[in-house]
Amino acid sequence: MEVVIAPAQELAVLAADAIEALLRRRPDAVLGLATGSSPLKVYDELARRHADEGLSFAGARAFMLDEYVGLAADHPERYRNVIDVEIASRVDLEPGAVRGPDGLADDLPAACAAYETAISDAGGVDLQILGIGTDGHIAFNEPGSSLASRTRIKTLTQQTREDNARFFDGEVDQVPTHCLTQGLGTIMEARHLVLLATGAQKAEAVHQLVEGPVSAMWPATVMQMHPHATVLVDEAAASRLQLANYYRQTYAAKPAWQGL
Ligand code: F6R
């Protein structure tokens, strides 16, 4: 696992560099997209590169991590709509190239199974962008999630609903209670995991993710078992890392050609 500690804008550039390198190598790459605040600067940087430098997503496909259950099709916080606004509509992804779990399906377990099939039919995800919850969730795999879980319905913790109330006019009761989420086992099959975390509120979760024992209590710790995981954090999110100086030295001495 590689840990890079840098200001938020630099982290976004690094993540965008990795996505750009992938798209140049493989124009039909399969991207994994996260919602929430953490990836927003990355999406801004990708949109800028598309507009200013011609970076093309025309051959790419993308899969979302998760979706709320039951939010109306036109609800602005439905993750499908958030992803359209934040990235899909700002680049040249083909209509239909972005898929997400269907939180409005009549048969939710069938929708989850269909989503797993769609990911594997696409050949799997090449690069998965991730954020982390203050309780250590990735996607919406809340504490106690099976480390081998697949796409399924989950109940959001009170903590996550409170954290996300800022997207719902500060009203926690407006935050759905359930979601569909890729499982930890699903996420672990992506070929490169790139997690972004900023701010002191993420410091404990980041410490557990990188340095804690692998445990369903901190679901993100499963990333320690991934052969190619990159953790991009600012100083505040890195503030509880015991080996922060080692990560800094390692990154400072890294050959430039190596990339993330
Ligand atoms: C969103 C997702 C979540 C968020 C996490 C952090 O698709 O999968 O795991 O990444 O809740 O959210 P932010 O980035 O808003 O702090």
Residues whose N, C-alpha, C, O or C-beta is under 5 A from the ligand:
A	BS01	F6R	A34 T35 G36 S37 S38 L65 D66 L130 G131 I132 G133 H137 I138 A139 F140
